[in-house]
Amino acid sequence: MKVETKNQRLTTFTNAELIKKILEFKKNKNVVILAHFYQIPEIQDIADYVGDSLGLAQNASKADVNMIVFAGVHFMAETAKILNPDTKVVIPDLEAGCSLADSCPKDKFSDFKSKYPDYKVISYINCTADIKTMSDVICTSGNAVKLVESFPKEEKIIFAPDKNLGGYINSVTGRSMVLWDGTCEVHDILSTEAIINLKVKNPEAKLIAHPECRAPVLELADYVGSTTGMLKYTMQDNSKKYIVATETGLLHQMRKNCPEKEFIVVPADETCSCNDCPYMKMNTLEKLYLCMKNENPEIILPENVIEQAKKPIIRMLDISKKLNLIK
């Protein structure tokens, strides 16, 4: 379900003044700002680290600060808290959720899991802390394929919550994982018709797509990968134009790294509107300033949830290091 982004002014400061105050808070309060690629450009530009879920999880695990400010959505801030239980973690807007995480409620997934008692559970990091507690290992779009391949071929696996990502992994690994029926509304909405129209108009452009997109879209792609993977691909590839099947926020980093190249985002609908995640875009400079000033909204999780949810995340990081996916 779509949410309305609230754009009303919360302060009388200009953007330049907000940025100055945010940078002062970073220094004086010993704060680190982690931001996802889908955040607005102004937030990306003042963050200490900008990345995808794998990179953000890795950086959250290394944090040695008084406070982590997570400019992203709720499950991401939860992950930071799980990895840093003794550190205060705040988020600009506590209502910044995730359609994919919401598609996998704790009770329903518990019932689903009970039908497959001898199956391992690999959960995509885009899930709630409660789902993480019921998982054997977490994955991200950047390490999902290799992580699944690290399990024996005969291993019985449940993959949750994104059926598109799970289906893609099944297709490239030859697995037959049981998939939870969840999707990301930002990626699932992208249509092959819109992409074909863009390819006809831009025959020289390469299509790059996030694996959360539907299978027909991925079959058209020249490259399928995580947000970091897509960014690196455009930096290393020699093409000059790309059709990008993901959220619009990633284009900011693409244009910064390759200003000589052209990037066209696949529209969300027939009106050619930008493919924005309404939850990611709930975070603004004003909300970022206020959460750093007031040190809230704070992410609070029960100790037992933190303890149980941390285990599959640490397993992911350990496996990723062994596979040389992270340093």
Buried (B, 14 or more C-beta within 10 A) or exposed (E): EEBEBEEEEEBEBEEEEBBBBBEEBBEEBEBBBBBBBBBBEBBBEBBBBBBBBBBBBBBBBEBEBEBBBBBBBBBBBBBBBBBBEEBBBBBBBBEBBBBBBBBBBBEEBEEBBEEEEEBBBBBBBBBBBBBBBBBBBBBBBBBBBBBBBBBEEEBBBBBBBBBBBBBBBBEBBEBEBBBBEBBBBBBBBBBBEBBEEBBEEBEEBBBBBBBBBBEEBBEBBBBBBBBBBBBBBBEEBEBEEBBBBBBBBBBBBBBEEBEEBBBBBBBBEEEEEEBBBBBBBBBBBBBBBBBBEEBEBBBEBEEEBBEBBBBBBBBBBEBBEEEEBBE
